[in-house]
Amino acid sequence: MSRIEQALKKVSRDRLETSRVMVDVPDKKVSPGSSINSKGLDRRNEGAVLLDVQPLSIADRMLVAAHENGSVAAEEYNKLRSTIIALTRGEVFLNTLLVTSTASDEGKTITALNLAISLAKEQDHTVLLVDADLRRPSIHKYLDIEPEFGLVNCLRDGLPVESALVKTGIGKLVLLPAGESVKDPLDMLSSMRMREIIEELKSRYSERYVIFDTPPAQIFSDAVVLADMVDSTLFVVRENRASKADIQKVLESFKKHNLLGVVYNDSNTYLKKQNYYYYD
């Protein structure tokens, strides 16, 4: 067991007690690239901008939940999906979930995407994926779409949320893209308008999960600010990426929030234990 995993287990035990999830999600080290084709803008719904994206073939191999049914990595995301459902479906449906990490390049965006896709393929759920990483938005790139509007327009310009939603064509998954990047979006994200948007997204559909991808929490305070507005937080840790001290420091900042657990990503130890090789 690595020092990071030991640290996380200790932190999870101390902080989460019975509400925790430790899921090994192997991360495929391949270059992104997608052949999802778009049909164009649909403006039939009172000016709403709905981009229909029909995934004739999904070439971005990082989106394993979309096109590798039965694969090791896809099954890990299915396990994560089942755990999230178990932890969030109770007397009160905790349907807003924030995904973050300590540092960059830990796989938080890929985790958010694959979890959203896996949930969207369930019969009982629809999913709205929100790119709340306004500093460095990337979800639209993985899906190979170029939306006209996004969350920034909703926050800054007062654009109705429904006018920025994008149909992905992947199960029942809808995207609220970031829109343009913003150098310092903290004032936007901490605004009353952001709270109103989250409440609107939370209450509009009773069976919808709303997943927020956010910047790394060690570098920026965006995730901590948003964690105060959502129901729960999922933390992504890549093996050998961040130090134990850094992870513990960041987790400390989430102690007042509902931290569901940790996704332990890119675990070579896990792969060897299972006696298979996942990398090309």
C-alpha positions as CSV (number, residue, x, y, z in Angstrom):
1,M,0.0,0.0,0.0
2,S,1.5,3.4,-1.0
3,R,2.0,6.2,1.4
4,I,-0.7,8.2,-0.3
5,E,-3.2,5.5,0.0
6,Q,-2.4,5.0,3.6
7,A,-2.9,8.7,4.2
8,L,-6.1,8.8,2.4
9,K,-7.5,5.8,4.3
10,K,-6.6,7.5,7.6
11,V,-8.2,10.8,6.6
12,S,-11.3,9.0,5.3
13,R,-11.6,7.0,8.5
14,D,-11.2,10.1,10.7
15,R,-13.4,12.4,8.6
16,L,-16.0,10.3,6.9
17,E,-16.4,7.2,9.1
18,T,-19.2,5.2,7.4
19,S,-19.7,7.6,4.4
20,R,-16.7,6.9,2.2
21,V,-15.7,5.5,-1.1
22,M,-12.3,4.3,-2.2
23,V,-12.4,3.4,-5.8
24,D,-9.4,2.5,-8.0
25,V,-10.0,3.9,-11.4
26,P,-7.2,3.0,-13.8
27,D,-6.4,5.9,-16.1
28,K,-5.6,5.2,-19.7
29,K,-2.6,7.2,-20.8
30,V,-3.6,8.0,-24.3
31,S,-3.9,11.2,-26.2
32,P,-7.4,12.7,-26.5
33,G,-9.1,12.9,-29.8
34,S,-12.7,12.5,-30.8
35,S,-14.8,12.0,-33.8
36,I,-18.1,13.0,-32.3
37,N,-20.0,14.9,-35.0
38,S,-22.3,17.8,-34.4
39,K,-25.5,18.6,-36.4
40,G,-25.6,22.2,-35.5
41,L,-27.7,24.5,-33.4
42,D,-31.4,23.9,-32.6
43,R,-33.2,27.1,-31.8
44,R,-36.7,25.8,-31.6
45,N,-37.2,26.3,-27.9
46,E,-37.8,30.0,-27.4
47,G,-34.3,31.0,-28.3
48,A,-32.6,28.3,-26.4
49,V,-29.3,27.1,-27.8
50,L,-29.2,23.4,-27.9
51,L,-26.3,21.8,-29.7
52,D,-27.2,18.2,-30.8
53,V,-24.2,16.0,-30.8
54,Q,-24.6,12.6,-32.3
55,P,-21.7,10.3,-31.3
56,L,-21.4,8.1,-34.4
57,S,-18.1,6.8,-33.1
58,I,-16.3,8.0,-30.0
59,A,-12.6,7.9,-30.6
60,D,-11.6,9.6,-27.4
61,R,-10.5,6.5,-25.6
62,M,-10.4,8.4,-22.2
63,L,-14.2,8.3,-22.3
64,V,-14.3,4.6,-21.5
65,A,-17.7,4.7,-19.9
66,A,-19.1,5.7,-23.3
67,H,-17.6,3.1,-25.6
68,E,-15.8,0.3,-23.7
69,N,-18.7,-1.5,-22.1
70,G,-17.3,-4.5,-20.1
71,S,-13.7,-3.2,-20.0
72,V,-11.8,-3.0,-16.8
73,A,-11.8,0.8,-16.6
74,A,-15.5,1.0,-17.6
75,E,-16.4,-1.4,-14.9
76,E,-14.5,0.7,-12.3
77,Y,-16.6,3.7,-13.2
78,N,-19.8,1.6,-13.0
79,K,-18.7,0.6,-9.5
80,L,-18.1,4.3,-8.7
81,R,-21.6,5.0,-10.1
82,S,-23.2,2.4,-7.8
83,T,-21.4,3.7,-4.8
84,I,-22.4,7.3,-5.5
85,I,-26.0,6.3,-5.9
86,A,-25.9,4.4,-2.6
87,L,-24.5,7.4,-0.8
88,T,-26.7,10.0,-2.3
89,R,-30.1,8.3,-2.6
90,G,-31.8,8.4,0.8
91,E,-34.8,10.3,2.3
92,V,-33.2,13.4,0.7
93,F,-31.7,13.1,-2.8
94,L,-28.2,14.6,-2.7
95,N,-28.1,15.2,-6.4
96,T,-25.5,18.0,-6.7
97,L,-21.9,16.7,-6.7
98,L,-18.6,18.5,-7.0
99,V,-15.5,16.8,-8.3
100,T,-12.1,18.2,-7.5
101,S,-8.5,17.2,-6.8
102,T,-5.4,18.5,-5.0
103,A,-3.2,19.3,-8.0
104,S,-3.6,19.5,-11.7
105,D,-3.3,16.4,-13.9
106,E,-4.9,14.0,-11.4
107,G,-7.8,13.0,-13.6
108,K,-10.6,15.0,-12.0
109,T,-12.2,16.0,-15.4
110,I,-11.9,12.5,-16.8
111,T,-13.5,11.1,-13.6
112,A,-16.3,13.7,-13.8
113,L,-16.9,12.9,-17.4
114,N,-16.9,9.1,-17.1
115,L,-19.0,9.2,-13.9
116,A,-21.5,11.5,-15.7
117,I,-21.7,9.2,-18.7
118,S,-22.1,6.1,-16.5
119,L,-24.9,7.7,-14.6
120,A,-26.6,8.9,-17.8
121,K,-26.7,5.4,-19.1
122,E,-28.8,4.3,-16.1
123,Q,-32.5,4.1,-16.8
124,D,-33.6,6.0,-13.7
125,H,-31.4,9.1,-14.0
126,T,-30.6,12.1,-16.2
127,V,-27.3,13.9,-15.7
128,L,-26.2,17.5,-16.2
129,L,-22.5,18.0,-16.3
130,V,-21.3,21.5,-15.5
131,D,-17.9,22.7,-16.5
132,A,-17.2,25.0,-13.5
133,D,-13.5,25.1,-14.2
134,L,-13.8,28.6,-15.7
135,R,-10.1,29.1,-15.6
136,R,-9.2,26.2,-17.8
137,P,-12.4,24.7,-19.3
138,S,-11.9,21.4,-21.2
139,I,-15.0,19.2,-21.1
140,H,-16.2,20.6,-24.4
141,K,-12.9,19.6,-26.0
142,Y,-13.3,15.9,-24.9
143,L,-16.7,15.9,-26.5
144,D,-15.5,17.8,-29.6
145,I,-18.1,20.5,-29.5
146,E,-17.8,24.3,-29.6
147,P,-20.8,25.7,-27.7
148,E,-21.8,29.3,-28.3
149,F,-22.6,30.1,-24.7
150,G,-21.8,28.7,-21.3
151,L,-21.8,29.2,-17.5
152,V,-19.8,32.4,-17.8
153,N,-22.6,34.0,-19.9
154,C,-25.2,32.9,-17.3
155,L,-23.2,34.5,-14.5
156,R,-21.9,37.6,-16.2
157,D,-24.6,38.4,-18.7
158,G,-27.7,37.0,-17.1
159,L,-28.2,34.5,-19.9
160,P,-30.9,31.9,-18.9
161,V,-29.4,28.6,-18.1
162,E,-31.5,26.7,-20.6
163,S,-30.0,28.8,-23.4
164,A,-26.6,27.5,-22.6
165,L,-27.4,23.8,-22.3
166,V,-25.9,21.3,-24.8
167,K,-27.2,17.9,-25.8
168,T,-24.3,15.5,-25.9
169,G,-26.1,12.6,-27.6
170,I,-24.5,10.3,-25.0
171,G,-27.3,8.6,-23.0
172,K,-29.3,11.2,-21.0
173,L,-26.3,13.5,-20.6
174,V,-26.6,17.3,-21.0
175,L,-23.7,19.7,-20.7
176,L,-23.5,23.2,-19.3
177,P,-20.2,24.2,-20.7
178,A,-18.0,26.9,-19.1
179,G,-18.1,29.2,-22.2
180,E,-15.1,31.4,-22.4
181,S,-12.2,31.1,-19.9
182,V,-11.9,33.7,-17.2
183,K,-8.6,34.6,-15.5
184,D,-10.1,35.2,-12.1
185,P,-13.7,33.9,-11.8
186,L,-13.9,33.7,-8.0
187,D,-16.3,36.7,-7.7
188,M,-18.6,35.1,-10.3
189,L,-18.5,31.7,-8.5
190,S,-19.2,33.1,-5.1
191,S,-22.0,35.3,-6.2
192,M,-25.7,35.1,-5.4
193,R,-26.3,34.4,-9.0
194,M,-24.2,31.2,-8.8
195,R,-26.2,30.1,-5.8
196,E,-29.4,30.7,-7.7
197,I,-28.2,28.7,-10.7
198,I,-27.2,25.8,-8.6
199,E,-30.6,25.8,-6.8
200,E,-32.3,26.0,-10.2
201,L,-30.3,23.1,-11.5
202,K,-30.9,21.1,-8.3
203,S,-34.7,21.5,-8.2
204,R,-35.7,21.5,-11.9
205,Y,-35.6,17.7,-12.4
206,S,-36.3,15.4,-9.5
207,E,-34.2,12.5,-10.9
208,R,-31.3,14.5,-12.3
209,Y,-27.7,14.4,-11.0
210,V,-25.8,17.6,-11.4
211,I,-22.0,17.1,-11.5
212,F,-19.6,20.1,-11.3
213,D,-16.0,19.8,-12.5
214,T,-13.9,22.4,-10.7
215,P,-10.2,23.6,-10.6
216,P,-7.7,21.9,-8.4
217,A,-8.3,22.8,-4.8
218,Q,-4.7,23.3,-3.8
219,I,-4.1,26.0,-6.4
220,F,-7.4,27.9,-6.3
221,S,-10.2,28.3,-3.8
222,D,-13.0,27.9,-6.4
223,A,-13.8,24.3,-5.4
224,V,-14.1,25.2,-1.7
225,V,-16.4,28.1,-2.5
226,L,-18.7,25.9,-4.6
227,A,-18.6,23.1,-2.1
228,D,-20.6,25.3,0.2
229,M,-23.4,25.4,-2.4
230,V,-23.6,21.7,-3.4
231,D,-24.7,18.6,-1.5
232,S,-21.4,16.7,-1.6
233,T,-17.8,16.5,-2.9
234,L,-15.8,13.7,-4.6
235,F,-12.0,14.0,-4.3
236,V,-9.7,12.5,-7.0
237,V,-6.1,11.5,-6.2
238,R,-3.7,10.3,-8.7
239,E,-1.1,7.9,-7.4
240,N,2.3,9.6,-6.9
241,R,1.1,13.0,-8.1
242,A,0.5,15.0,-4.9
243,S,2.3,14.6,-1.5
244,K,0.6,13.3,1.6
245,A,1.0,16.6,3.3
246,D,-0.6,18.5,0.4
247,I,-3.6,16.0,0.2
248,Q,-4.2,16.3,4.0
249,K,-4.0,20.1,3.8
250,V,-6.6,20.3,1.0
251,L,-8.9,17.7,2.7
252,E,-8.8,19.9,5.8
253,S,-10.4,22.7,3.8
254,F,-13.3,20.4,3.0
255,K,-13.9,19.2,6.6
256,K,-17.1,21.3,6.9
257,H,-18.5,19.9,3.7
258,N,-20.0,16.5,2.9
259,L,-17.0,14.7,1.4
260,L,-18.3,11.5,0.0
261,G,-14.9,9.9,-0.5
262,V,-11.8,9.6,-2.7
263,V,-11.3,8.1,-6.1
264,Y,-7.8,6.7,-6.2
265,N,-6.7,7.1,-9.8
266,D,-4.0,5.5,-12.0
267,S,-3.1,2.9,-9.5
268,N,-0.3,0.7,-10.8
269,T,-0.5,-1.4,-7.6
270,Y,-4.2,-2.1,-8.3
271,L,-3.4,-3.2,-11.9
272,K,-0.7,-5.6,-10.9
273,K,-2.9,-7.1,-8.2
274,Q,-5.5,-7.9,-10.8
275,N,-3.0,-9.6,-13.1
276,Y,-3.7,-7.6,-16.2
277,Y,-2.2,-4.8,-18.1
278,Y,-4.4,-1.9,-19.1
279,Y,-1.9,0.4,-20.8
280,D,-1.1,0.2,-24.5
